[in-house]
Amino acid sequence: MPLDPALCYRALASRDRRFDGRFFTAVTTTGIYCRPVCPARTPRRENVRFFVCAAAAEAAGFRPCRRCRPESAPGTPAWIGSPALVARALRLIESGALGTCEGATFARRLGVGERQLRRLFAIHVGAAPGAIARARRAHLARRLLGECDLPMTEVAAAAGYESLRQFNHDLRRRYGAPPRALRAGRVLRGNREALELRLSYRPPFEAGALLDFLARRAFPGVEAVSASVWRRAVRTPEGPALVEVTPDTATGHVHLSLGMRAVGSLAAIVGRVRRVFDLDADPALVEGTLSTDRRLARLVRERPGLRVPGAFDRFECAVRTVLGQQVTLRGATTLAGRLVERFGVGLEADLAPGITHLFPDPAALADADLERIGLPTARAASIRGLARAFSRGEIPLDESLGLDELVARFRSLPGIGAWTASVLAMRAFGEPDALPAQDLVLRKALGRGTPVAARAVESAAQAWRPWRSYAVMHLWSKGAAP
């Protein structure tokens, strides 16, 4: 989104937290860039430049402020004001995709040439895709230095650096100091059982509704959700590990705890947790649009900060959604528990109370006898079809497809209709504008108890774009979400 310098400067002068992470302020006289909430003295207007992301400020030669720590800002809502292609690319970078392939290969995954992608990024983001990926890696390393007690070699590996030398050189260049100096003054906790990080978000944050939604759709044995904590077993190259997330609305963070053996997978896990809890959302922007619709205005006032619950594992979410077709939530949970017990990977020791299994991978379900757990033949065939599609790469595990193409890809599979495909785009892939127009709750809500046609839902929802997924969550919170 093009930045309005006058508006940005007013937000900077007032330290308006609604703008934290939506732009960054660089001061030409010091060579430092900051968050708009930085407590330092407000610079003169003629000495200030504004950037849409931290990577753009660094590409212009500015160093991060050590006082306000720009790497700790809430994530930039990548889809705001950008073309769909750029938004998808930013979500891919956030998931770590650019660290595993060259720029030309990355561009091909998005269906464009590398030169065209760089041109779009220059216009809409202000930095090249590679620069954003490198900044993401450095910022994670800086946060690890400030928030945990890992040795330097493990910090470098967890952030994605190939060598300690590269790690030292990059942080010295970006921050003007070696890593050890950036850590100086910290009181070491000495906890070697789990790594703990704080993940920022923009308030308000309706944590209770999100945790309740996740709890009612959890896979028994794989996940355990209470009124305040979300836990699950994760599969990593280092072995099974426990992820634990505790929202803290008092401080504006969620606390992430990860078993030490999974440190090498930290960057990917952070990205997945941010997706589950929708931490990059901008409630003020979303609700500013939705509250103009008289059908949603009261719901938005009653549930400020309502998020779209995401999925930690996309295949797992797809299976859970199919299990829930034409049955109650309780019935779907019973089937989910049987599936995990019969086909999941049992752990040698429970990672936490109720965490006993890893979810089966697609290959384990591609030819599984799912009818044995009580699934109807058609639904069992749908899950096997999903498993084969994920195994063959027909359904991507990243954000390389746009909303319409993603829905079409799901609908090409047996037993996957428009409703299921749209819910998966919304939850598993974090699409902010997905719309399951066939949903009975939505149709009843818009018909004041009498279901309207799906076409009427689509027509009414035009006023909610590009935040139709959030409108769905508000209407589901009013009725009984499927």
N, C-alpha and C positions, 0 to 999 in steps of 0.2 A: 504494500500500500504506500503511495507517495506520501512523504512526510511533509507536514505543514510546519515550517520553522517557527512561526509565531505561536502556534499551539504548543509545540514541543518546548519552547522556551518558557511559556507560562506554566506548563507541567513541571519543568525543572525548577523554576523559582518557588513553586509551592510544594515541591517534593511529593507530588500526587502519586500514590502507590498504584492507582489504576493503570498507570503507564509503565510500571516496572517491567522490563523485558520487552516492551513493544518498540522501544528505540533506545539508542545509546548516545551519550553526549561526549564529544571529543573537544578538548581545549587546546587550541593551537599554540598557546604560549608555554604550555607545560609538556605537550606531547602525550598526555594521558587521556584515556577515555573512561567514562563512569556510567553507572546506572542513573536514571533521573531521580532516584531517592538518595543519592549519595549525600552524607551530612556535611561535606566540605562546602566552603563558601561558594555561593553562586557566581560563576564567572561572568564577565561582561559579554553582552550579546555579540559584539563584533569578533570575539575570540572563540566562538563556539561553532562547531559543525555537528550535524546530527546524522546518525547512521541507523539503518533498519535492523542491523544485526551486529553482534560483536565481531564476527569475522570480517565484515566490511570495514570496521574501524581499524582493525589490525592490518588489513591489506593496505590501508591508507597510511600506515606507518605509526599508529598510536599504540601505546602500551596500556594494559589493564591497570586500573586503580587498585592499589593494595588495601585501601580502606573500605570501599563498598563491594569489592570482589565481584566484578561483572559475571564471572562464571557461575555465581550462585543465584543469579536472577531467575525468575520463572521462565520456563521455556517459551520461546517465541511461537505464537500460534501460526504455524508455517503456511496455513491455507488462507490467511487474511489478505485480501486484495491481490493475490497472485494468480496467474493463470493456473488451471488445473495441473498442467504438466510440471510447472515449477513446484507447486505444492506437493505433488507426488514425489518429485526428486528430493525435496527437503525431508520428507518423511523417510525416504529410503536412506538418506545420509544419516539421519538420526538413529536408524536401526543398525548402522555400521556397514551398510552395503558397499560404500565406496572404498572402504579399507581392504576389501577382498578382490577388487578388480580395477583395471585401468579405466581412465576417463572415457575412452572410446567405447569400451565394453559397457560401461555404466550407461552411457547415452543410448546405446542400442537397446538396452533393457527397457528404456522408456519410449523407444520407437522413433528417436530423432538422431540427427548427427551431432557429433561432439561440438562442432562450431556453433550450431544453432542453440544448443543447450547453454553454452557459455555466453552467448549473446543475450538470451533470455535472463540468465542469472545476473548479468551486468546491469540490465535494465531494472529488474524487479527486486534484486537482493543486494547488489553492490559488491559482490565477491564471487569468485569462481567456485564451482562445486568442490574442487579439491581443497581450496582455502577454507571452506566451511568445515569439511571433514577434518582437516588438520587442527583447526581451532577447537572443534569438539573434543578431539583427543587431548589437547593441551589443557583445556578447561577441566576435563575429568581428572587429569593428573593433579592439577592445582587443588581441586576439592579434596582429593584423597590425601594430599599433603596436610591440608588444614583440618581434616575431620577424622582421620584414622591413624593407626600406629604401624602400618605396613612398612617393612624395610624398603629402601629406595628401589631395589631390583624388582620387588613385587608391585610397587606403585607403577613403575614403568611398564611392566607386563600387563597389569590390569587395565591400564589406559590404552594399550594397543601399540606401544613402541616396540620396535624390533630389537633395539639395543639400548643399554644404559647410556652409551655415548650420545646417541640420537636424542634420548630423553633429556640429558643434561644440557645439550646444545640448544634444543628447542625452547626449554623453559627459561634458560638464561637470556636468549634472544627476545622472547616475548615479554618477560617480566623484569628484565634488567637485573636479575639476581639468580644465583644457583639454587637448585631445589632445596638444599639444606638450609639456606637462609630464609626461604619461604616458609619453612617449617619451624624456624627458631621461635622459642618462647612458648610453644605448645606444652601442655602438661600431658604426658603420655599416660594412657589408661592401663596399658599392659594386658588388654583383653585379646587373647589369641584364639578364642573359640568362634567368634563371629565378627564380620566386618560391618560397620554401621555407617550409614550416610543419611543426610537430611536432603530431601527433594522438595524444591519450592513449587508453589502454585499461586495463582491469583485468587484472593478471596473475593466473594464468599465461596465456601466449599461445603456442599450438603453431603457430608461424609456418612451420616446415618442411613440415608436413602440408598446410597451406593453400596454400602456394606450389606444392607438388607437384601438388595437385588442379587448381589453375588452369593450371599448365603443360601438363598432359595434355589440357586442353580449350580451349586457346588457339586463336584464329583466326590462321593464318599470315598475315603481312603487316600485321595490325592490332595484334596483341599479341606481346610477347616476354617470357618468364618464365624466370628463372634460379633458382638455389638461394637467392638473397638479394634479388633485385630483380624487380618487376613493372612493365612498361612497356606503354603503349598509345597509339595515336593517338585523339584525340577531336575531334569536330566542334563548333565553337562559333560564335556569330555573328561573332566576330572572325577566324575562319579556323581551319584545322587546328592542333592543338597537341599537344605531348607531355606525358603525365602519367607520372611515375615515382614509385614507392613502394618504400621500403626499410624493412622491419621492424627494430627495434632492441630486442631483448628485454633488453639490459643497462640501458637507460634507461626502459623502459616506454612507448615511443613508436613510432609509425611516422613516417618522414620522407617528406613529400610535396613533390615538386618539380613545378612547373607552368610551362610556357612563358609568357613575359611577355605575349604577345599575347592570352592567354585570361584575363587578370586579371578582366575583367568577368564571367566565368562562375565565379569562384572558389567562391562559396557553394554553388552546385549541385554542383560537382565534389567539394568536400569531403564533401558528403552522400553522393555516390555511392561515393567511396572508403571511407567509413566502412561503407557497406553491403557492399561487396566483401569487406572484411576483418573484418566483423562486430565492429566495435570497441566497440559499445555493449553487448555481451554481459556477463553477470555469471557467470563460471565457477563461483564458489562456490555460488551459488543453483541453477544448472542441475545441477551435479554432485552437490549435496546430495540432489536428488531422484532422479537416475538411479542413483547408487551404492547405493540401497536395493534395487534389482533385482539378484538374484544373477547374471542373465545379462549384466549390464552392469558390475557392480562392478569386475571386473578390468580391463576395457577403459578405464574412467574413470581408474583408478589409473595405467595405462600411458600414457595420453594426456591429461594434465591441460591444460586450456585449449584443447581442440579446438573450433574454430569451424565455423560453417556458411558456406562460401564463397558470397558473393553475386555479383551481376551488375552490371557498370557500366552496361550498356545492356540493357533488358528485352527488346526485340525481338530483339536479337542473341542473347541467351540462349535465347529461344524457338526461333530457327532452329537454333542449335547442338544443342539437345536433340532436335529432330526429326531432324536429320542423324544423330544417334547411335542412332536406333531400329534395332534388329536388326542392328547392325554392331559391329565392335570399335572401341575408341578410336582405333587407328591408322587404320582405314578411315574413321571419321568425320572425323578431322583431314585426311585426303587430300581428301575431298569439301569440307570447309570451305575449304581452300586454293584449290581450283578455283573455288568460288563467289566468293571475294574477288577473285581474279584476273580472273574474267569479268565480274562485276557491280559490284565495288567501285569507289571513286573513287581513282584513282592520284594520289599526291602529286608535286608538281614536284621536290621533293628529299626524300630519306629523312630522317625526323625522328630516327631512331636506327638502328643496325644491325638490319635485319630489319623495321623499321616503314616500310612503303611505301604503305599504303592506308588509307582510311577505309571502314568497313563500309557497305554500301548501305542506304539508308533504305527503309522499307516500300513506298513508291511504286515504287521501282526493281525490287522483286521481285514486285509484285502480279500482273503478267502476264508474268513472265520465263520464258524457255524453259529451265527448270532441268534438263530431261532431257538437255540437251547436255553437262552436266558429269558425266553418269553416274548421275544419281538415278533410281530407279525411279519410274514414273508416279504411283503413289499417294503417295509421299513428296513428290514435287515438287508435287502438288496440295495437300498439307497445308501446305507452306511458302507457296504462293501464297494459300491461305485465311487463314493467319496474317497475312500482309502486308496483305491487304485489311481484315481485322478491326482491326489496329492503325491502318491509314490512316483508317478510318471512325470510330475511337474506340470500337469495340465492346469492345476490351481496353484498359483504362485504363493510362496510363503513371505512375500514382501509386498510393497505398495506400487509395483511396476505397472499395474493395470488401473485405468480410470474407472469411475463408478459404473458407467453403463456397460463397459466391456467386462468388468468383474461380475456384474449381475448376469449378463448373458452367458458367461463361462459357467457359472453355477447352474443356471437354468438348462444348460445342455445336458446335465447329468440326470439319470433316472431318479424320479421321486423328489426332485428339487424344484419347487414352484417359485413363483414371484415373491411370495411372502418370505419363504426361507432364505432365498438369495438376498433379499434386501436387508433382512435382519443380520445376516452374516457380513454384508458389506458394512453395516452400521457398527456392529460389535467387534467382529474379528479383524476388520481392516481400518477401523477408525474413521469411516467416511462421515463427515459432518452433515451431509445433505441426503442421506439415504431415506427412503420412504416406503415402508411396507404397507402400501395403500389397501391391501386386502384384509388387514388386521381387523378383527371384529371389535376390539375395544375402541380403536380409532373411529370406525364406522358408526358405532353407537354414540360415541362422544359428540361427533359432528351432527348426528341426527337426534340429539337429546333423548337418547334411549332407544330410538328406532333406527336400526342400521341403514345407512345410506349406501349407495353404490361406491365401489372403489374409484370410479371415475370422478365422483363428487369429492372424494378425499383428495385426489390429485389436483383438482381444480382449487379447492380451498387452500391447499398447501403451497400454492405458488407464492402466497404472501409470506411464507416462512423461510423462503430460500435466502441464503445458502445454509440455513440451520435447521433443516427439517428433522434431522435425527434428534435434536434437542427438543423440538416440539413434540415428537413422538414420546420422549421420556416424560414430559410434563403431562401429556394425556394419559399415558400408562399409569402415572402416579395417582391420577384421579380415579381411574378404573382399576381393574384387576389385570395387571400386566401378564401376557402369556408366558 
